[in-house]
Amino acid sequence: MEGIALFTSQGLYFIFKWIHFLAGVAWIGLLWYINFVQGSFFAETDGDTKKKATQQLVPRVLWWFRWGAMFTFLSGLFMIGHALYSGATLSSGQWLAIILGGGLLGTLMWFNVWFVIWPAQKVIIAAAKGETAENPAPRAARGLLASRTNTLLSIPMLFLMGAARNLPISFDVTGAEAHTFLGVILVILALVETNALTATPESATFKPIKTVKGVITSGFVLTLIIYILLEVLL
């Protein structure tokens, strides 16, 4: 009888991958719920209902949302660390280059959850409960833009996560090609995050992702751009 599979190095990797799936479903599912369902409902409902929901519903949603993001991030970090410890390199094939690209998108999304969206939402919730005199409007605008940005990034991020093992780009990726691809991804993310942190609701750069239809369309456009980069650079 062979050893118990879960008690091997690969079994430990599988456990963290399973956690990654579970936490990721919670995180991205709630991200889409907030942007596609809750936001539209709040825009259409009366003030009292919105206030009560902000006091009682939103904190519950955001608890699962932010901790889903945290456990997705930490489990993904472990998996990449495990791969590197096991000897994977950027020149050993497409998987590591593409998974690191997806990881960069996911890391920026995690950052936005914990350091932009959640701080903004804490002020909004406190204002709804009458616990602060701070005007929540500027925070709400910044939180909305960061949330829309995460929704935009979630579409190509999931594409890259699936493509790493299943899309036959090339199995002979050189270190230079991988570094170039990741460098271009970093430039794209720098531009997207700069917009998330500096744009206003009136900015021209916010308009493409301001509506639900717009952010979904923009997400697929960005995915197409990244796919073209995969074909050209890898």
Rosetta constraint file for C-alpha pairs under 8 A:
AtomPair CA 3 CA 7 HARMONIC 7.60 0.50
AtomPair CA 3 CA 8 HARMONIC 7.98 0.50
AtomPair CA 4 CA 8 HARMONIC 7.22 0.50
AtomPair CA 5 CA 10 HARMONIC 7.79 0.50
AtomPair CA 5 CA 11 HARMONIC 5.53 0.50
AtomPair CA 6 CA 10 HARMONIC 7.45 0.50
AtomPair CA 6 CA 11 HARMONIC 3.92 0.50
AtomPair CA 6 CA 12 HARMONIC 6.06 0.50
AtomPair CA 6 CA 14 HARMONIC 7.70 0.50
AtomPair CA 6 CA 15 HARMONIC 7.53 0.50
AtomPair CA 7 CA 11 HARMONIC 5.76 0.50
AtomPair CA 7 CA 12 HARMONIC 6.61 0.50
AtomPair CA 8 CA 12 HARMONIC 6.24 0.50
AtomPair CA 9 CA 13 HARMONIC 6.36 0.50
AtomPair CA 10 CA 14 HARMONIC 6.20 0.50
AtomPair CA 11 CA 15 HARMONIC 6.31 0.50
AtomPair CA 12 CA 16 HARMONIC 6.49 0.50
AtomPair CA 13 CA 17 HARMONIC 6.19 0.50
AtomPair CA 13 CA 79 HARMONIC 6.35 0.50
AtomPair CA 13 CA 82 HARMONIC 7.25 0.50
AtomPair CA 14 CA 18 HARMONIC 6.08 0.50
AtomPair CA 15 CA 19 HARMONIC 6.28 0.50
AtomPair CA 16 CA 20 HARMONIC 6.00 0.50
AtomPair CA 16 CA 75 HARMONIC 5.41 0.50
AtomPair CA 16 CA 76 HARMONIC 7.67 0.50
AtomPair CA 16 CA 78 HARMONIC 7.30 0.50
AtomPair CA 16 CA 79 HARMONIC 6.92 0.50
AtomPair CA 17 CA 21 HARMONIC 6.27 0.50
AtomPair CA 17 CA 75 HARMONIC 6.84 0.50
AtomPair CA 17 CA 76 HARMONIC 7.41 0.50
AtomPair CA 17 CA 79 HARMONIC 7.04 0.50
AtomPair CA 18 CA 22 HARMONIC 6.24 0.50
AtomPair CA 19 CA 23 HARMONIC 5.93 0.50
AtomPair CA 19 CA 71 HARMONIC 7.46 0.50
AtomPair CA 19 CA 72 HARMONIC 7.32 0.50
AtomPair CA 19 CA 75 HARMONIC 6.61 0.50
AtomPair CA 20 CA 24 HARMONIC 5.74 0.50
AtomPair CA 20 CA 71 HARMONIC 6.96 0.50
AtomPair CA 20 CA 72 HARMONIC 4.91 0.50
AtomPair CA 20 CA 73 HARMONIC 7.84 0.50
AtomPair CA 20 CA 75 HARMONIC 5.40 0.50
AtomPair CA 20 CA 76 HARMONIC 6.29 0.50
AtomPair CA 21 CA 25 HARMONIC 6.07 0.50
AtomPair CA 21 CA 72 HARMONIC 7.57 0.50
AtomPair CA 22 CA 26 HARMONIC 6.51 0.50
AtomPair CA 23 CA 27 HARMONIC 6.08 0.50
AtomPair CA 23 CA 67 HARMONIC 8.00 0.50
AtomPair CA 23 CA 68 HARMONIC 4.68 0.50
AtomPair CA 23 CA 69 HARMONIC 6.92 0.50
AtomPair CA 23 CA 71 HARMONIC 5.86 0.50
AtomPair CA 23 CA 72 HARMONIC 5.16 0.50
AtomPair CA 24 CA 28 HARMONIC 5.89 0.50
AtomPair CA 24 CA 29 HARMONIC 7.88 0.50
AtomPair CA 24 CA 68 HARMONIC 6.35 0.50
AtomPair CA 24 CA 69 HARMONIC 6.93 0.50
AtomPair CA 24 CA 71 HARMONIC 7.99 0.50
AtomPair CA 24 CA 72 HARMONIC 5.35 0.50
AtomPair CA 25 CA 29 HARMONIC 5.53 0.50
AtomPair CA 26 CA 30 HARMONIC 6.04 0.50
AtomPair CA 26 CA 64 HARMONIC 7.08 0.50
AtomPair CA 26 CA 65 HARMONIC 6.81 0.50
AtomPair CA 26 CA 68 HARMONIC 5.61 0.50
AtomPair CA 27 CA 31 HARMONIC 6.12 0.50
AtomPair CA 27 CA 64 HARMONIC 7.31 0.50
AtomPair CA 27 CA 65 HARMONIC 5.12 0.50
AtomPair CA 27 CA 66 HARMONIC 7.22 0.50
AtomPair CA 27 CA 67 HARMONIC 7.80 0.50
AtomPair CA 27 CA 68 HARMONIC 4.61 0.50
AtomPair CA 27 CA 69 HARMONIC 5.36 0.50
AtomPair CA 27 CA 72 HARMONIC 7.76 0.50
AtomPair CA 28 CA 32 HARMONIC 6.14 0.50
AtomPair CA 28 CA 154 HARMONIC 7.39 0.50
AtomPair CA 29 CA 33 HARMONIC 6.15 0.50
AtomPair CA 30 CA 34 HARMONIC 5.96 0.50
AtomPair CA 30 CA 61 HARMONIC 7.28 0.50
AtomPair CA 30 CA 64 HARMONIC 7.94 0.50
AtomPair CA 30 CA 65 HARMONIC 5.93 0.50
AtomPair CA 31 CA 35 HARMONIC 6.28 0.50
AtomPair CA 31 CA 65 HARMONIC 7.12 0.50
AtomPair CA 31 CA 147 HARMONIC 7.57 0.50
AtomPair CA 31 CA 150 HARMONIC 7.94 0.50
AtomPair CA 31 CA 151 HARMONIC 6.88 0.50
AtomPair CA 32 CA 36 HARMONIC 5.51 0.50
AtomPair CA 32 CA 37 HARMONIC 7.54 0.50
AtomPair CA 32 CA 151 HARMONIC 6.92 0.50
AtomPair CA 33 CA 37 HARMONIC 5.08 0.50
AtomPair CA 33 CA 38 HARMONIC 6.15 0.50
AtomPair CA 34 CA 38 HARMONIC 4.77 0.50
AtomPair CA 34 CA 39 HARMONIC 5.85 0.50
AtomPair CA 35 CA 39 HARMONIC 5.44 0.50
AtomPair CA 35 CA 40 HARMONIC 7.56 0.50
AtomPair CA 35 CA 147 HARMONIC 7.36 0.50
AtomPair CA 35 CA 148 HARMONIC 7.13 0.50
AtomPair CA 35 CA 151 HARMONIC 7.60 0.50
AtomPair CA 35 CA 212 HARMONIC 7.03 0.50
AtomPair CA 36 CA 40 HARMONIC 6.61 0.50
AtomPair CA 36 CA 212 HARMONIC 6.12 0.50
AtomPair CA 37 CA 41 HARMONIC 6.22 0.50
AtomPair CA 38 CA 42 HARMONIC 6.14 0.50
AtomPair CA 39 CA 43 HARMONIC 6.26 0.50
AtomPair CA 40 CA 44 HARMONIC 6.48 0.50
AtomPair CA 41 CA 45 HARMONIC 6.00 0.50
AtomPair CA 42 CA 46 HARMONIC 7.91 0.50
AtomPair CA 42 CA 50 HARMONIC 5.84 0.50
AtomPair CA 45 CA 49 HARMONIC 6.59 0.50
AtomPair CA 45 CA 50 HARMONIC 6.51 0.50
AtomPair CA 46 CA 50 HARMONIC 6.30 0.50
AtomPair CA 47 CA 51 HARMONIC 6.05 0.50
AtomPair CA 48 CA 52 HARMONIC 6.18 0.50
AtomPair CA 49 CA 53 HARMONIC 6.08 0.50
AtomPair CA 50 CA 54 HARMONIC 6.04 0.50
AtomPair CA 51 CA 55 HARMONIC 6.24 0.50
AtomPair CA 51 CA 128 HARMONIC 5.81 0.50
AtomPair CA 52 CA 56 HARMONIC 6.13 0.50
AtomPair CA 52 CA 57 HARMONIC 7.73 0.50
AtomPair CA 52 CA 128 HARMONIC 7.90 0.50
AtomPair CA 53 CA 57 HARMONIC 4.81 0.50
AtomPair CA 53 CA 58 HARMONIC 6.24 0.50
AtomPair CA 54 CA 58 HARMONIC 4.98 0.50
AtomPair CA 54 CA 59 HARMONIC 7.25 0.50
AtomPair CA 54 CA 124 HARMONIC 7.84 0.50
AtomPair CA 54 CA 125 HARMONIC 5.92 0.50
AtomPair CA 54 CA 128 HARMONIC 6.57 0.50
AtomPair CA 55 CA 59 HARMONIC 6.99 0.50
AtomPair CA 55 CA 125 HARMONIC 5.92 0.50
AtomPair CA 55 CA 128 HARMONIC 6.15 0.50
AtomPair CA 55 CA 129 HARMONIC 6.19 0.50
AtomPair CA 56 CA 60 HARMONIC 7.11 0.50
AtomPair CA 57 CA 61 HARMONIC 6.40 0.50
AtomPair CA 58 CA 62 HARMONIC 6.03 0.50
AtomPair CA 58 CA 125 HARMONIC 7.81 0.50
AtomPair CA 59 CA 63 HARMONIC 6.12 0.50
AtomPair CA 59 CA 125 HARMONIC 7.53 0.50
AtomPair CA 60 CA 64 HARMONIC 6.76 0.50
AtomPair CA 61 CA 65 HARMONIC 6.02 0.50
AtomPair CA 62 CA 66 HARMONIC 5.84 0.50
AtomPair CA 62 CA 118 HARMONIC 7.61 0.50
AtomPair CA 63 CA 67 HARMONIC 6.22 0.50
AtomPair CA 64 CA 68 HARMONIC 5.69 0.50
AtomPair CA 65 CA 69 HARMONIC 6.33 0.50
AtomPair CA 66 CA 70 HARMONIC 6.26 0.50
AtomPair CA 66 CA 113 HARMONIC 6.26 0.50
AtomPair CA 66 CA 114 HARMONIC 6.69 0.50
AtomPair CA 66 CA 118 HARMONIC 7.53 0.50
AtomPair CA 67 CA 71 HARMONIC 6.10 0.50
AtomPair CA 68 CA 72 HARMONIC 6.05 0.50
AtomPair CA 69 CA 73 HARMONIC 6.09 0.50
AtomPair CA 69 CA 110 HARMONIC 5.74 0.50
AtomPair CA 69 CA 113 HARMONIC 7.30 0.50
AtomPair CA 70 CA 74 HARMONIC 6.14 0.50
AtomPair CA 70 CA 110 HARMONIC 6.87 0.50
AtomPair CA 71 CA 75 HARMONIC 5.89 0.50
AtomPair CA 72 CA 76 HARMONIC 6.01 0.50
AtomPair CA 73 CA 77 HARMONIC 6.10 0.50
AtomPair CA 73 CA 106 HARMONIC 7.22 0.50
AtomPair CA 73 CA 107 HARMONIC 6.68 0.50
AtomPair CA 73 CA 110 HARMONIC 6.78 0.50
AtomPair CA 74 CA 78 HARMONIC 6.30 0.50
AtomPair CA 75 CA 79 HARMONIC 6.34 0.50
AtomPair CA 76 CA 80 HARMONIC 6.30 0.50
AtomPair CA 76 CA 103 HARMONIC 7.49 0.50
AtomPair CA 77 CA 81 HARMONIC 6.08 0.50
AtomPair CA 78 CA 82 HARMONIC 5.96 0.50
AtomPair CA 79 CA 83 HARMONIC 6.22 0.50
AtomPair CA 80 CA 84 HARMONIC 6.28 0.50
AtomPair CA 80 CA 100 HARMONIC 7.84 0.50
AtomPair CA 81 CA 85 HARMONIC 6.02 0.50
AtomPair CA 82 CA 86 HARMONIC 6.03 0.50
AtomPair CA 83 CA 87 HARMONIC 6.56 0.50
AtomPair CA 83 CA 88 HARMONIC 5.54 0.50
AtomPair CA 84 CA 88 HARMONIC 4.89 0.50
AtomPair CA 84 CA 89 HARMONIC 6.65 0.50
AtomPair CA 88 CA 92 HARMONIC 6.28 0.50
AtomPair CA 88 CA 96 HARMONIC 7.28 0.50
AtomPair CA 89 CA 93 HARMONIC 7.95 0.50
AtomPair CA 89 CA 96 HARMONIC 7.02 0.50
AtomPair CA 90 CA 94 HARMONIC 7.90 0.50
AtomPair CA 90 CA 96 HARMONIC 5.92 0.50
AtomPair CA 90 CA 97 HARMONIC 5.74 0.50
AtomPair CA 90 CA 173 HARMONIC 7.43 0.50
AtomPair CA 90 CA 174 HARMONIC 7.02 0.50
AtomPair CA 90 CA 175 HARMONIC 5.28 0.50
AtomPair CA 90 CA 178 HARMONIC 6.07 0.50
AtomPair CA 90 CA 179 HARMONIC 7.83 0.50
AtomPair CA 91 CA 172 HARMONIC 7.16 0.50
AtomPair CA 91 CA 173 HARMONIC 5.26 0.50
AtomPair CA 91 CA 174 HARMONIC 4.42 0.50
AtomPair CA 91 CA 175 HARMONIC 4.51 0.50
AtomPair CA 91 CA 178 HARMONIC 7.15 0.50
AtomPair CA 92 CA 96 HARMONIC 7.76 0.50
AtomPair CA 92 CA 171 HARMONIC 7.55 0.50
AtomPair CA 92 CA 172 HARMONIC 7.00 0.50
AtomPair CA 92 CA 173 HARMONIC 6.70 0.50
AtomPair CA 92 CA 174 HARMONIC 7.55 0.50
AtomPair CA 93 CA 97 HARMONIC 7.52 0.50
AtomPair CA 93 CA 170 HARMONIC 7.05 0.50
AtomPair CA 93 CA 171 HARMONIC 4.47 0.50
AtomPair CA 93 CA 172 HARMONIC 5.40 0.50
AtomPair CA 93 CA 173 HARMONIC 5.15 0.50
AtomPair CA 93 CA 174 HARMONIC 7.81 0.50
AtomPair CA 94 CA 98 HARMONIC 6.10 0.50
AtomPair CA 94 CA 164 HARMONIC 6.62 0.50
AtomPair CA 94 CA 169 HARMONIC 7.05 0.50
AtomPair CA 94 CA 170 HARMONIC 5.98 0.50
AtomPair CA 94 CA 171 HARMONIC 5.43 0.50
AtomPair CA 94 CA 172 HARMONIC 7.27 0.50
AtomPair CA 94 CA 173 HARMONIC 5.95 0.50
AtomPair CA 94 CA 234 HARMONIC 7.58 0.50
AtomPair CA 95 CA 99 HARMONIC 5.86 0.50
AtomPair CA 95 CA 164 HARMONIC 4.64 0.50
AtomPair CA 95 CA 165 HARMONIC 6.05 0.50
AtomPair CA 96 CA 100 HARMONIC 5.87 0.50
AtomPair CA 96 CA 164 HARMONIC 7.41 0.50
AtomPair CA 97 CA 101 HARMONIC 6.33 0.50
AtomPair CA 97 CA 178 HARMONIC 5.50 0.50
AtomPair CA 97 CA 181 HARMONIC 7.82 0.50
AtomPair CA 97 CA 182 HARMONIC 7.30 0.50
AtomPair CA 98 CA 102 HARMONIC 6.34 0.50
AtomPair CA 98 CA 160 HARMONIC 6.13 0.50
AtomPair CA 98 CA 161 HARMONIC 7.51 0.50
AtomPair CA 98 CA 163 HARMONIC 7.32 0.50
AtomPair CA 98 CA 164 HARMONIC 5.27 0.50
AtomPair CA 99 CA 103 HARMONIC 5.94 0.50
AtomPair CA 99 CA 160 HARMONIC 6.50 0.50
AtomPair CA 99 CA 161 HARMONIC 5.92 0.50
AtomPair CA 99 CA 164 HARMONIC 5.60 0.50
AtomPair CA 100 CA 104 HARMONIC 6.09 0.50
AtomPair CA 100 CA 182 HARMONIC 7.62 0.50
AtomPair CA 101 CA 105 HARMONIC 6.65 0.50
AtomPair CA 101 CA 160 HARMONIC 7.10 0.50
AtomPair CA 101 CA 181 HARMONIC 7.98 0.50
AtomPair CA 101 CA 182 HARMONIC 5.95 0.50
AtomPair CA 101 CA 185 HARMONIC 6.67 0.50
AtomPair CA 102 CA 106 HARMONIC 6.21 0.50
AtomPair CA 102 CA 156 HARMONIC 7.71 0.50
AtomPair CA 102 CA 157 HARMONIC 4.91 0.50
AtomPair CA 102 CA 158 HARMONIC 7.33 0.50
AtomPair CA 102 CA 160 HARMONIC 5.17 0.50
AtomPair CA 102 CA 161 HARMONIC 5.84 0.50
AtomPair CA 103 CA 107 HARMONIC 5.92 0.50
AtomPair CA 103 CA 157 HARMONIC 7.65 0.50
AtomPair CA 104 CA 108 HARMONIC 6.31 0.50
AtomPair CA 104 CA 185 HARMONIC 7.92 0.50
AtomPair CA 104 CA 186 HARMONIC 7.61 0.50
AtomPair CA 105 CA 109 HARMONIC 6.29 0.50
AtomPair CA 105 CA 153 HARMONIC 6.48 0.50
AtomPair CA 105 CA 154 HARMONIC 7.78 0.50
AtomPair CA 105 CA 157 HARMONIC 5.86 0.50
AtomPair CA 105 CA 189 HARMONIC 7.28 0.50
AtomPair CA 106 CA 110 HARMONIC 6.12 0.50
AtomPair CA 106 CA 153 HARMONIC 7.96 0.50
AtomPair CA 106 CA 154 HARMONIC 7.63 0.50
AtomPair CA 106 CA 157 HARMONIC 6.56 0.50
AtomPair CA 107 CA 111 HARMONIC 6.18 0.50
AtomPair CA 108 CA 112 HARMONIC 6.26 0.50
AtomPair CA 108 CA 189 HARMONIC 7.80 0.50
AtomPair CA 109 CA 113 HARMONIC 6.32 0.50
AtomPair CA 109 CA 150 HARMONIC 5.38 0.50
AtomPair CA 109 CA 153 HARMONIC 7.41 0.50
AtomPair CA 109 CA 154 HARMONIC 7.97 0.50
AtomPair CA 110 CA 114 HARMONIC 6.40 0.50
AtomPair CA 111 CA 115 HARMONIC 5.70 0.50
AtomPair CA 111 CA 116 HARMONIC 7.41 0.50
AtomPair CA 112 CA 116 HARMONIC 4.89 0.50
AtomPair CA 112 CA 117 HARMONIC 5.96 0.50
AtomPair CA 112 CA 146 HARMONIC 6.24 0.50
AtomPair CA 112 CA 147 HARMONIC 7.71 0.50
AtomPair CA 112 CA 150 HARMONIC 7.43 0.50
AtomPair CA 113 CA 117 HARMONIC 4.94 0.50
AtomPair CA 113 CA 118 HARMONIC 5.81 0.50
AtomPair CA 113 CA 146 HARMONIC 7.99 0.50
AtomPair CA 113 CA 147 HARMONIC 7.80 0.50
AtomPair CA 114 CA 118 HARMONIC 5.39 0.50
AtomPair CA 114 CA 119 HARMONIC 7.21 0.50
AtomPair CA 115 CA 119 HARMONIC 6.23 0.50
AtomPair CA 116 CA 120 HARMONIC 6.23 0.50
AtomPair CA 116 CA 142 HARMONIC 7.49 0.50
AtomPair CA 116 CA 143 HARMONIC 6.24 0.50
AtomPair CA 116 CA 146 HARMONIC 6.77 0.50
AtomPair CA 117 CA 121 HARMONIC 6.10 0.50
AtomPair CA 117 CA 142 HARMONIC 7.65 0.50
AtomPair CA 117 CA 143 HARMONIC 4.62 0.50
AtomPair CA 117 CA 144 HARMONIC 7.65 0.50
AtomPair CA 117 CA 146 HARMONIC 6.36 0.50
AtomPair CA 117 CA 147 HARMONIC 6.69 0.50
AtomPair CA 118 CA 122 HARMONIC 6.11 0.50
AtomPair CA 118 CA 143 HARMONIC 7.82 0.50
AtomPair CA 119 CA 123 HARMONIC 6.71 0.50
AtomPair CA 120 CA 124 HARMONIC 6.48 0.50
AtomPair CA 120 CA 136 HARMONIC 7.84 0.50
AtomPair CA 120 CA 139 HARMONIC 4.85 0.50
AtomPair CA 120 CA 140 HARMONIC 6.18 0.50
AtomPair CA 120 CA 142 HARMONIC 7.29 0.50
AtomPair CA 120 CA 143 HARMONIC 5.61 0.50
AtomPair CA 121 CA 125 HARMONIC 6.01 0.50
AtomPair CA 121 CA 139 HARMONIC 7.53 0.50
AtomPair CA 121 CA 140 HARMONIC 7.13 0.50
AtomPair CA 121 CA 143 HARMONIC 7.11 0.50
AtomPair CA 122 CA 126 HARMONIC 6.06 0.50
AtomPair CA 123 CA 127 HARMONIC 6.04 0.50
AtomPair CA 123 CA 132 HARMONIC 7.47 0.50
AtomPair CA 123 CA 134 HARMONIC 7.45 0.50
AtomPair CA 123 CA 136 HARMONIC 6.09 0.50
AtomPair CA 123 CA 139 HARMONIC 7.31 0.50
AtomPair CA 124 CA 128 HARMONIC 6.27 0.50
AtomPair CA 124 CA 136 HARMONIC 5.27 0.50
AtomPair CA 124 CA 139 HARMONIC 7.44 0.50
AtomPair CA 124 CA 140 HARMONIC 6.88 0.50
AtomPair CA 125 CA 129 HARMONIC 6.31 0.50
AtomPair CA 126 CA 130 HARMONIC 6.09 0.50
AtomPair CA 126 CA 131 HARMONIC 4.92 0.50
AtomPair CA 126 CA 132 HARMONIC 5.75 0.50
AtomPair CA 127 CA 131 HARMONIC 5.77 0.50
AtomPair CA 127 CA 132 HARMONIC 5.30 0.50
AtomPair CA 127 CA 133 HARMONIC 6.85 0.50
AtomPair CA 127 CA 134 HARMONIC 7.17 0.50
AtomPair CA 127 CA 135 HARMONIC 7.66 0.50
AtomPair CA 127 CA 136 HARMONIC 6.71 0.50
AtomPair CA 136 CA 140 HARMONIC 5.95 0.50
AtomPair CA 137 CA 141 HARMONIC 6.24 0.50
AtomPair CA 138 CA 142 HARMONIC 6.33 0.50
AtomPair CA 139 CA 143 HARMONIC 5.97 0.50
AtomPair CA 140 CA 144 HARMONIC 6.00 0.50
AtomPair CA 141 CA 145 HARMONIC 6.31 0.50
AtomPair CA 141 CA 200 HARMONIC 7.22 0.50
AtomPair CA 141 CA 201 HARMONIC 6.69 0.50
AtomPair CA 142 CA 146 HARMONIC 6.22 0.50
AtomPair CA 142 CA 196 HARMONIC 7.43 0.50
AtomPair CA 142 CA 197 HARMONIC 7.07 0.50
AtomPair CA 142 CA 200 HARMONIC 7.54 0.50
AtomPair CA 143 CA 147 HARMONIC 6.00 0.50
AtomPair CA 144 CA 148 HARMONIC 6.06 0.50
AtomPair CA 145 CA 149 HARMONIC 6.03 0.50
AtomPair CA 145 CA 196 HARMONIC 5.66 0.50
AtomPair CA 145 CA 199 HARMONIC 7.95 0.50
AtomPair CA 145 CA 201 HARMONIC 7.77 0.50
AtomPair CA 145 CA 206 HARMONIC 7.36 0.50
AtomPair CA 145 CA 210 HARMONIC 7.75 0.50
AtomPair CA 146 CA 150 HARMONIC 6.21 0.50
AtomPair CA 146 CA 196 HARMONIC 5.34 0.50
AtomPair CA 146 CA 197 HARMONIC 7.41 0.50
AtomPair CA 147 CA 151 HARMONIC 6.28 0.50
AtomPair CA 148 CA 152 HARMONIC 6.16 0.50
AtomPair CA 148 CA 209 HARMONIC 6.32 0.50
AtomPair CA 148 CA 210 HARMONIC 7.09 0.50
AtomPair CA 148 CA 215 HARMONIC 6.74 0.50
AtomPair CA 149 CA 153 HARMONIC 6.24 0.50
AtomPair CA 149 CA 192 HARMONIC 7.41 0.50
AtomPair CA 149 CA 193 HARMONIC 7.77 0.50
AtomPair CA 149 CA 196 HARMONIC 6.48 0.50
AtomPair CA 149 CA 209 HARMONIC 7.51 0.50
AtomPair CA 150 CA 154 HARMONIC 5.94 0.50
AtomPair CA 151 CA 155 HARMONIC 7.06 0.50
AtomPair CA 151 CA 215 HARMONIC 6.96 0.50
AtomPair CA 151 CA 216 HARMONIC 7.69 0.50
AtomPair CA 151 CA 219 HARMONIC 7.50 0.50
AtomPair CA 152 CA 156 HARMONIC 7.84 0.50
AtomPair CA 152 CA 209 HARMONIC 7.43 0.50
AtomPair CA 152 CA 215 HARMONIC 5.67 0.50
AtomPair CA 152 CA 216 HARMONIC 6.68 0.50
AtomPair CA 152 CA 218 HARMONIC 6.46 0.50
AtomPair CA 152 CA 219 HARMONIC 4.50 0.50
AtomPair CA 152 CA 222 HARMONIC 7.97 0.50
AtomPair CA 153 CA 157 HARMONIC 5.98 0.50
AtomPair CA 153 CA 219 HARMONIC 6.42 0.50
AtomPair CA 154 CA 158 HARMONIC 6.09 0.50
AtomPair CA 154 CA 219 HARMONIC 7.55 0.50
AtomPair CA 155 CA 159 HARMONIC 6.39 0.50
AtomPair CA 155 CA 216 HARMONIC 7.99 0.50
AtomPair CA 155 CA 219 HARMONIC 5.46 0.50
AtomPair CA 155 CA 220 HARMONIC 6.64 0.50
AtomPair CA 155 CA 223 HARMONIC 6.76 0.50
AtomPair CA 156 CA 160 HARMONIC 6.14 0.50
AtomPair CA 156 CA 219 HARMONIC 6.66 0.50
AtomPair CA 156 CA 220 HARMONIC 7.19 0.50
AtomPair CA 156 CA 222 HARMONIC 6.64 0.50
AtomPair CA 156 CA 223 HARMONIC 4.48 0.50
AtomPair CA 156 CA 226 HARMONIC 7.36 0.50
AtomPair CA 157 CA 161 HARMONIC 6.30 0.50
AtomPair CA 158 CA 162 HARMONIC 6.27 0.50
AtomPair CA 159 CA 163 HARMONIC 5.95 0.50
AtomPair CA 159 CA 223 HARMONIC 7.19 0.50
AtomPair CA 160 CA 164 HARMONIC 6.00 0.50
AtomPair CA 161 CA 165 HARMONIC 7.84 0.50
AtomPair CA 162 CA 166 HARMONIC 6.18 0.50
AtomPair CA 162 CA 167 HARMONIC 7.54 0.50
AtomPair CA 163 CA 167 HARMONIC 4.53 0.50
AtomPair CA 163 CA 168 HARMONIC 7.91 0.50
AtomPair CA 169 CA 230 HARMONIC 7.26 0.50
AtomPair CA 169 CA 231 HARMONIC 6.59 0.50
AtomPair CA 169 CA 234 HARMONIC 6.94 0.50
AtomPair CA 170 CA 234 HARMONIC 6.51 0.50
AtomPair CA 173 CA 177 HARMONIC 6.34 0.50
AtomPair CA 173 CA 178 HARMONIC 6.60 0.50
AtomPair CA 173 CA 234 HARMONIC 6.03 0.50
AtomPair CA 174 CA 178 HARMONIC 6.28 0.50
AtomPair CA 175 CA 179 HARMONIC 6.08 0.50
AtomPair CA 176 CA 180 HARMONIC 6.11 0.50
AtomPair CA 177 CA 181 HARMONIC 6.21 0.50
AtomPair CA 177 CA 233 HARMONIC 5.92 0.50
AtomPair CA 177 CA 234 HARMONIC 5.84 0.50
AtomPair CA 178 CA 182 HARMONIC 6.19 0.50
AtomPair CA 178 CA 233 HARMONIC 7.66 0.50
AtomPair CA 178 CA 234 HARMONIC 6.77 0.50
AtomPair CA 179 CA 183 HARMONIC 5.90 0.50
AtomPair CA 180 CA 184 HARMONIC 6.25 0.50
AtomPair CA 180 CA 233 HARMONIC 7.14 0.50
AtomPair CA 181 CA 185 HARMONIC 6.33 0.50
AtomPair CA 181 CA 229 HARMONIC 7.08 0.50
AtomPair CA 181 CA 230 HARMONIC 7.31 0.50
AtomPair CA 181 CA 233 HARMONIC 5.95 0.50
AtomPair CA 181 CA 234 HARMONIC 7.25 0.50
AtomPair CA 182 CA 186 HARMONIC 6.18 0.50
AtomPair CA 183 CA 187 HARMONIC 6.37 0.50
AtomPair CA 184 CA 188 HARMONIC 6.31 0.50
AtomPair CA 185 CA 189 HARMONIC 6.16 0.50
AtomPair CA 185 CA 226 HARMONIC 8.00 0.50
AtomPair CA 186 CA 190 HARMONIC 6.03 0.50
AtomPair CA 187 CA 191 HARMONIC 6.36 0.50
AtomPair CA 188 CA 192 HARMONIC 6.22 0.50
AtomPair CA 189 CA 193 HARMONIC 5.91 0.50
AtomPair CA 190 CA 194 HARMONIC 5.97 0.50
AtomPair CA 191 CA 195 HARMONIC 6.33 0.50
AtomPair CA 192 CA 196 HARMONIC 6.33 0.50
AtomPair CA 193 CA 197 HARMONIC 6.17 0.50
AtomPair CA 194 CA 198 HARMONIC 6.00 0.50
AtomPair CA 194 CA 199 HARMONIC 7.89 0.50
AtomPair CA 195 CA 199 HARMONIC 5.14 0.50
AtomPair CA 195 CA 205 HARMONIC 7.08 0.50
AtomPair CA 195 CA 206 HARMONIC 7.75 0.50
AtomPair CA 199 CA 203 HARMONIC 5.79 0.50
AtomPair CA 199 CA 205 HARMONIC 7.09 0.50
AtomPair CA 199 CA 206 HARMONIC 6.69 0.50
AtomPair CA 200 CA 206 HARMONIC 7.05 0.50
AtomPair CA 201 CA 206 HARMONIC 6.24 0.50
AtomPair CA 201 CA 207 HARMONIC 7.67 0.50
AtomPair CA 201 CA 210 HARMONIC 7.95 0.50
AtomPair CA 202 CA 206 HARMONIC 7.14 0.50
AtomPair CA 202 CA 207 HARMONIC 7.62 0.50
AtomPair CA 203 CA 207 HARMONIC 6.83 0.50
AtomPair CA 204 CA 208 HARMONIC 7.83 0.50
AtomPair CA 206 CA 210 HARMONIC 5.88 0.50
AtomPair CA 207 CA 211 HARMONIC 7.70 0.50
AtomPair CA 207 CA 214 HARMONIC 7.92 0.50
AtomPair CA 208 CA 214 HARMONIC 5.32 0.50
AtomPair CA 208 CA 215 HARMONIC 6.51 0.50
AtomPair CA 208 CA 218 HARMONIC 6.76 0.50
AtomPair CA 209 CA 213 HARMONIC 7.97 0.50
AtomPair CA 209 CA 214 HARMONIC 4.86 0.50
AtomPair CA 209 CA 215 HARMONIC 3.99 0.50
AtomPair CA 209 CA 216 HARMONIC 7.76 0.50
AtomPair CA 209 CA 218 HARMONIC 6.64 0.50
AtomPair CA 210 CA 214 HARMONIC 6.40 0.50
AtomPair CA 210 CA 215 HARMONIC 6.59 0.50
AtomPair CA 211 CA 215 HARMONIC 6.13 0.50
AtomPair CA 212 CA 216 HARMONIC 6.27 0.50
AtomPair CA 213 CA 217 HARMONIC 6.12 0.50
AtomPair CA 214 CA 218 HARMONIC 5.99 0.50
AtomPair CA 215 CA 219 HARMONIC 6.00 0.50
AtomPair CA 216 CA 220 HARMONIC 6.46 0.50
AtomPair CA 217 CA 221 HARMONIC 6.29 0.50
AtomPair CA 218 CA 222 HARMONIC 6.12 0.50
AtomPair CA 219 CA 223 HARMONIC 6.15 0.50
AtomPair CA 220 CA 224 HARMONIC 6.21 0.50
AtomPair CA 221 CA 225 HARMONIC 6.35 0.50
AtomPair CA 222 CA 226 HARMONIC 6.23 0.50
AtomPair CA 223 CA 227 HARMONIC 6.08 0.50
AtomPair CA 224 CA 228 HARMONIC 6.22 0.50
AtomPair CA 225 CA 229 HARMONIC 6.33 0.50
AtomPair CA 226 CA 230 HARMONIC 6.22 0.50
AtomPair CA 227 CA 231 HARMONIC 6.40 0.50
AtomPair CA 228 CA 232 HARMONIC 6.11 0.50
AtomPair CA 229 CA 233 HARMONIC 5.57 0.50
AtomPair CA 229 CA 234 HARMONIC 7.61 0.50
AtomPair CA 230 CA 234 HARMONIC 5.28 0.50
